[in-house]
C-alpha cells in the first residue's frame, strides 16, 4: 500500500542553499532579500508594488485598516471560505456580512453581493477558491450599480468613491482571468505563501493593488511598511545604517513583516513557479480525464478564459451527504491516500454560530460542502501515485455503490 500525503511543500536544494546563504549573510530579518522579492513579485503580477508580509491574513487585515474600515462599517464575504477571509473583518471591528455562493460554483454569487450592499458597506472580499478567480466583472458591475449608496469617510475611500474590492487570492498566486494576472484585477489582492500553497515561503503573504487614479503608489507602499512594523518610520534595514538609529512611532501598529529567510525561499520558488504549476497542471489533466470517465464533478482549472494556480483539486460526488462524504475520506485514508475538504462553511463553525450566522441561510454553500472531496495535488506525486489515487477513488466509490 502506498502512502500519499495531501500537500507537502516542494523544497529543493536550491531553496535550502538560498536559506543557508541568507543565514551566513548576517541579515535574516526584513532586509535586502525581502525587498528583492517584493520587486520581482510586483513584476510577476504586473502591479505597481507588492508588499511582503507574514501571512495572507495580515495582508487582508492591513489592507482593511489602511482603507480606514472599522466600527460601524460592513464588509461582504462569502460563507464558503476559510476563516481568515472573515476574521480580518472582525479584527478591524467591522460587521461581517456573509453571502452565499452561486448555485453552480464554489465562488461568491455577484447577485447576492449586489443585494447585500448598503450605505455602510465599505468593501467586499471575494475568495478565489483553488485559485479560480471570481467573476470580477459582475462584482464590479454590482458595485457600480450601488455606487450612489457609498459614503466615503477618508481620503483613500474618496479616491475610489465606491465599495472597494479586496480579493482573498490566498490560493491564487499565478492565476489569471482573461489574460490578466490575479493581483491586477481587484482593487487590492492578498496572496498566501503558506507551506501548502502552490509556491511557499514556509509562512508568508503578499498585499498588492492595481494602480488607481489618485492613488500614490509609493505613499501607499510606505503605509503598509509602517503598519506592518509597529508604526515605525524606519525598518530594521534602514535603522541599522551608520548614524541612522533614530525613528518615530506614528501609530500603535502591528508586527507582520516577512523575514529575509522567508524571502530567500520565496525568490527561488518564484523562479520555479512555471515548472511547479506545469507539473500540477499535468496531474490535473490526469484527474480530469478519470473524473469524466467515472462521472464525478470537479472544479475546472483551465479553459480559454482562465488558468488557475493549480493549487487544489476539488471533486463533488453527487447525491450524497456529509456522512457518506466523510466515509469516503476515511476509506481513502485506509488505502493510504490523504484527502481533505474545502471548505466547511463558516456558519457551521462555533465562532460564527456565536455571531448569529446559520448555515440554513446559505443553502448553496452547504450543498457544495456536503459532497466535496479534495484529492492530493502536489509536485511530489509521480504519475504512478496519481494513478493509485484514481484507482483508490474508483474502488471506494464503487464499493459504496456510488458509481
Secondary structure, DSSP 8 states (H G I E B T S, - for coil): ---B-S------HHHHHHHHHHHHHT--SSSHHHHHHHHHHHHHHT-S-EEEES-HHHHHHHHHHHTT--TT-EEEEESSS-THHHHHHHHTT-EEEEE-B-TT-SSB-HHHHHHH--TTEEEEE-B-GGG----HHHHHHHHHHTGGG----SHHHHHH-S-EEEEE-TT-TT-EETTEETTSSSSEEEEE--TTSSS--SS-EEEEE---TT--HHHHHHHHHHHHBTTBSS-HHHHTSTT-----B-S---B-B--HHHHHHHHHHHHTHHHHHHHHHHHHHHHHHHHHHHT-EE---BSSSEE-----EEEE-TT--HHHHHHHHHHHHHTTB--B-S---GGGSHHHHTTT--GGG-HHHHHHHHTEEEE---TT--HHHHHHHHHHHHHHHHHTT--
